[in-house]
Amino acid sequence: MEWLPKNYEGAWTLGGAVRRRGVCLHSGQESEVTLLPYDDIGFHLSWVNRSEKPVRLNSNQVVHSELCTTLDLAFERLATVEHLLAALVGCGLTHVHIVVSGNEVPLLDGSAMGWVEAISEVGMIPLKDSSSLWPVLKNALVIHKGTSVITATPSDRVTLIGIIDFPYPAIGKQMFSLDLTPQSFLQDIAPARTFGFKDQIDHLREKGMIKGGGLDNSLVCDGKSWINPPLRFKDEPVRHKLLDLIGDLALVGLPKAQVLVYKGSHALHVELAKSISRECSLTKSCFD
């Protein structure tokens, strides 16, 4: 892990270009993503064979989509961005150009590890950019959606607490917390894979979803057990929920805050990201 920065304080870009191709979770089609170094702060997206200038990603581009995070960039949409963005921000990258060939990011093995391994192939290089992608929260934020809640409390570090509660005995109630650093992201969060439920597969496929899902890229629960063990962690589901949270917060930057999420969802995560962005716009002192 020597190639990773020690914390989230600096500005970092990639040491070179790296590419990954694979099957997409919902469309079932193949797509390709190329990650490139970039001079401007933030994560910037463009499409192969299009002439538009790369667009910097932000939480206001998120549109309603089920079981993934989808961005609407006016001329194109891109679905299932959360694992890729989690890998970028989780490793500490702040300046990246993402070039895509389709309308969904490939799922790879269902975790963020494929993207982390791609980053490690080219390494990371520090930049002298004095601006920061890491918002410093000034006030506590609380957001409710039904029985779900997410809170963010000012802190001197990034601390995440995830709690889930499913009516399936194989999962049940789980909680996981950690002080997030590039090293702890790699060890404790990045390997956690997406998961689903056997009794929902037919319904979701009838809706045109999870066409690319399979036992090689998703954990499948049949209620009392897992169809495709072993799990990488005994509490892999709650860790994956935190992976999704990190990916969604990447649209604004990991806040210096203690973030607690109970029964999280992409919609809930994005509402927090938007609230952080609004507070930064109001205070103009939210970033280091």
Phi and psi in degrees as a GROMACS rama.xvg file:
@    title "Ramachandran Plot"
@    xaxis  label "Phi"
@    yaxis  label "Psi"
@TYPE xy
-62.5437  -23.9851  GLU-2
-76.8724  -11.9963  TRP-3
-86.3539  145.743  LEU-4
-66.7934  160.353  PRO-5
-77.0921  -26.8737  LYS-6
-153.872  -168.83  ASN-7
-105.69  31.3563  TYR-8
-88.0006  -30.6916  GLU-9
-97.8734  -175.407  GLY-10
-109.693  130.932  ALA-11
-139.833  143.436  TRP-12
-129.883  -179.928  THR-13
-79.4627  153.554  LEU-14
-82.4522  -5.31959  GLY-15
177.29  -174.685  GLY-16
-88.6841  143.399  ALA-17
-145.056  147.671  VAL-18
-131.182  144.9  ARG-19
-137.086  141.729  ARG-20
-130.036  144.127  ARG-21
-176.032  -179.038  GLY-22
-81.2384  141.491  VAL-23
-91.7203  142.957  CYS-24
-58.8591  -52.9175  LEU-25
-90.1337  -44.4054  HIS-26
-75.9704  -27.2476  SER-27
78.0799  -1.69927  GLY-28
-88.6498  164.9  GLN-29
-90.5083  145.808  GLU-30
-143.113  168.446  SER-31
-131.47  141.379  GLU-32
-126.624  130.783  VAL-33
-114.791  129.512  THR-34
-104.872  131.664  LEU-35
-130.766  151.093  LEU-36
-61.6573  155.138  PRO-37
-149.416  149.054  TYR-38
-87.2096  -26.8264  ASP-39
-91.7458  145.35  ASP-40
-68.6145  143.755  ILE-41
108.598  178.975  GLY-42
-104.46  121.465  PHE-43
-116.486  137.048  HIS-44
-121.649  137.11  LEU-45
-145.37  165.857  SER-46
-108.777  147.61  TRP-47
-59.9552  139.334  VAL-48
64.8035  22.8493  ASN-49
-121.801  149.011  ARG-50
-96.0058  -6.90324  SER-51
-63.0209  147.238  GLU-52
-64.0692  142.776  LYS-53
-52.7254  137.118  PRO-54
-101.849  130.205  VAL-55
-72.5038  132.07  ARG-56
-79.4764  144.53  LEU-57
-153.274  166.989  ASN-58
-67.8931  -22.3399  SER-59
-72.5924  -10.9254  ASN-60
-85.3396  -7.49912  GLN-61
-73.1001  131.794  VAL-62
-114.983  159.638  VAL-63
-62.0267  127.167  HIS-64
-152.559  142.632  SER-65
-87.1721  131.911  GLU-66
66.4451  17.7251  LEU-67
-167.142  173.421  CYS-68
-106.496  124.727  THR-69
-119.008  136.106  THR-70
-107.792  138.683  LEU-71
-111.334  110.91  ASP-72
-105.576  30.7756  LEU-73
75.0435  -56.6391  ALA-74
-92.9268  -14.7623  PHE-75
-155.394  158.851  GLU-76
-116.151  150.247  ARG-77
-135.267  122.899  LEU-78
-103.421  160.404  ALA-79
57.6297  52.3693  THR-80
-88.645  -10.7284  VAL-81
-65.9215  -38.7089  GLU-82
-70.8961  -40.19  HIS-83
-62.8388  -47.7369  LEU-84
-65.547  -34.9676  LEU-85
-61.5286  -41.5046  ALA-86
-64.4694  -42.3791  ALA-87
-63.7512  -54.745  LEU-88
-72.9023  -34.3215  VAL-89
-64.4394  -35.3905  GLY-90
-77.3579  -14.4359  CYS-91
104.311  6.27132  GLY-92
-69.9201  144.212  LEU-93
-128.862  -17.0184  THR-94
-131.636  101.831  HIS-95
-143.695  140.139  VAL-96
-107.49  122.433  HIS-97
-107.431  123.965  ILE-98
-115.629  125.655  VAL-99
-120.071  156.991  VAL-100
-109.422  -10.3559  SER-101
-136.225  -158.824  GLY-102
-112.105  16.0027  ASN-103
-152.339  143.365  GLU-104
-79.4622  134.451  VAL-105
-60.5813  146.089  PRO-106
-79.4741  -25.1707  LEU-107
55.7972  -123.623  LEU-108
-95.0299  9.84181  ASP-109
91.8872  -3.28428  GLY-110
-118.247  -165.504  SER-111
-99.7983  0.900677  ALA-112
-65.2444  -35.5923  MET-113
-61.1535  -36.9834  GLY-114
-74.4306  -37.9326  TRP-115
-62.9818  -41.8617  VAL-116
-64.1492  -36.5475  GLU-117
-63.2044  -43.9926  ALA-118
-61.0832  -42.5274  ILE-119
-65.5608  -27.0902  SER-120
-63.1139  -37.3386  GLU-121
-103.798  -13.653  VAL-122
75.6793  177.42  GLY-123
-125.639  142.623  MET-124
-125.039  139.09  ILE-125
-75.0852  149.96  PRO-126
-117.244  160.411  LEU-127
-91.5933  5.85678  LYS-128
-57.6469  124.299  ASP-129
-86.2239  -12.3811  SER-130
-76.0281  164.306  SER-131
-132.24  144.258  SER-132
-92.5008  -1.85334  LEU-133
-102.25  103.204  TRP-134
-69.9794  140.397  PRO-135
-105.012  109.554  VAL-136
-69.8399  134.7  LEU-137
-100.831  -29.2905  LYS-138
-132.103  151.985  ASN-139
-70.4221  144.305  ALA-140
-125.221  138.947  LEU-141
-136.044  128.558  VAL-142
-132.045  131.331  ILE-143
-114.249  142.775  HIS-144
-140.324  99.3858  LYS-145
63.5666  -125.205  GLY-146
-89.0324  0.9608  THR-147
-94.7371  149.296  SER-148
-148.075  146.679  VAL-149
-136.994  135.026  ILE-150
-128.151  150.481  THR-151
-136.063  122.128  ALA-152
-118.082  132.79  THR-153
-52.2705  140.608  PRO-154
-152.532  172.234  SER-155
-95.7241  6.55546  ASP-156
-151.438  175.276  ARG-157
-96.258  110.476  VAL-158
-119.177  130.693  THR-159
-118.789  136.763  LEU-160
-131.113  118.346  ILE-161
-115.018  136.889  GLY-162
-132.291  129.269  ILE-163
-126.636  158.743  ILE-164
-151.221  102.121  ASP-165
-113.462  147.93  PHE-166
-80.1776  19.0721  PRO-167
-106.069  122.088  TYR-168
-55.2921  -29.7367  PRO-169
-66.2222  -20.9164  ALA-170
-114.12  -61.302  ILE-171
60.5452  -140.07  GLY-172
-96.0517  130.354  LYS-173
-137.073  147.1  GLN-174
-137.906  139.246  MET-175
-144.451  137.278  PHE-176
-136.886  152.611  SER-177
-163.405  152.193  LEU-178
-82.4486  116.414  ASP-179
-81.5118  127.672  LEU-180
-136.726  165.974  THR-181
-54.8636  -37.2615  PRO-182
-68.948  -45.1949  GLN-183
-69.8829  -31.2864  SER-184
-60.4239  -48.2305  PHE-185
-62.2863  -43.4314  LEU-186
-78.0618  -41.3931  GLN-187
-109.065  -17.576  ASP-188
-121.316  -48.0784  ILE-189
-54.2791  -36.5838  ALA-190
-75.8798  -10.2561  PRO-191
-72.3159  125.507  ALA-192
-94.479  156.753  ARG-193
-64.214  155.308  THR-194
-141.028  157.059  PHE-195
-149.93  -175.302  GLY-196
-126.241  133.021  PHE-197
-56.4774  -38.0335  LYS-198
-74.9926  -3.55113  ASP-199
-109.186  -7.5319  GLN-200
-61.2855  -50.5143  ILE-201
-60.9179  -43.5378  ASP-202
-61.2347  -45.07  HIS-203
-67.0473  -37.6953  LEU-204
-71.2172  -31.734  ARG-205
-64.0899  -27.0831  GLU-206
-86.5508  2.98535  LYS-207
84.037  19.3292  GLY-208
-109.883  171.009  MET-209
44.2612  35.8534  ILE-210
-65.6563  -25.9031  LYS-211
-99.9462  4.04842  GLY-212
-74.922  142.717  GLY-213
-159.905  177.019  GLY-214
-71.5558  -10.0342  LEU-215
-91.6779  -9.06488  ASP-216
-135.69  7.37543  ASN-217
-151.325  138.67  SER-218
-79.0385  135.564  LEU-219
-121.58  124.848  VAL-220
-103.933  132.119  CYS-221
-104.682  17.4553  ASP-222
114.461  -75.7388  GLY-223
-90.632  -13.7986  LYS-224
-152.859  178.228  SER-225
-104.242  135.991  TRP-226
-72.3215  -31.7696  ILE-227
-128.049  64.0545  ASN-228
-71.4993  172.342  PRO-229
-88.8956  159.446  PRO-230
-77.0795  151.943  LEU-231
-77.4842  -27.4253  ARG-232
-137.986  149.915  PHE-233
-63.5361  -26.0306  LYS-234
-113.893  40.0752  ASP-235
-56.7654  -38.1919  GLU-236
-58.7781  -46.2611  PRO-237
-69.3035  -32.5541  VAL-238
-65.616  -38.6917  ARG-239
-66.5555  -34.6318  HIS-240
-61.4286  -37.2894  LYS-241
-69.8572  -33.2718  LEU-242
-59.8708  -45.3729  LEU-243
-61.2641  -41.6784  ASP-244
-59.2835  -46.609  LEU-245
-60.8001  -42.7365  ILE-246
-62.9109  -38.601  GLY-247
-73.2069  -36.6364  ASP-248
-71.1965  -19.0698  LEU-249
-58.4816  -22.2277  ALA-250
-69.601  -16.2539  LEU-251
-123.603  -20.159  VAL-252
109.62  144.713  GLY-253
-66.7792  120.737  LEU-254
-78.8771  147.805  PRO-255
-74.5485  92.5612  LYS-256
-165.558  160.905  ALA-257
-94.9369  114.595  GLN-258
-107.692  121.916  VAL-259
-115.951  128.799  LEU-260
-128.976  129.228  VAL-261
-115.607  121.374  TYR-262
55.1571  56.9309  LYS-263
-69.8566  161.669  GLY-264
-151.014  162.87  SER-265
-60.1119  -39.2114  HIS-266
-61.5854  -41.4769  ALA-267
-67.3682  -44.3465  LEU-268
-59.0037  -44.8613  HIS-269
-67.6721  -34.1945  VAL-270
-61.499  -38.7075  GLU-271
-65.4847  -43.8894  LEU-272
-58.5759  -42.2186  ALA-273
-66.2392  -37.9425  LYS-274
-65.8364  -40.2715  SER-275
-62.8129  -43.0432  ILE-276
-62.6952  -41.6078  SER-277
-63.5796  -42.755  ARG-278
-64.0186  -38.9005  GLU-279
-63.7873  -38.765  CYS-280
-66.2755  -33.3331  SER-281
-78.6681  -42.6282  LEU-282
-85.2279  -27.9468  THR-283
56.9765  17.309  LYS-284
-135.174  24.1696  SER-285
-80.68  -16.2883  CYS-286
-112.252  146.702  PHE-287
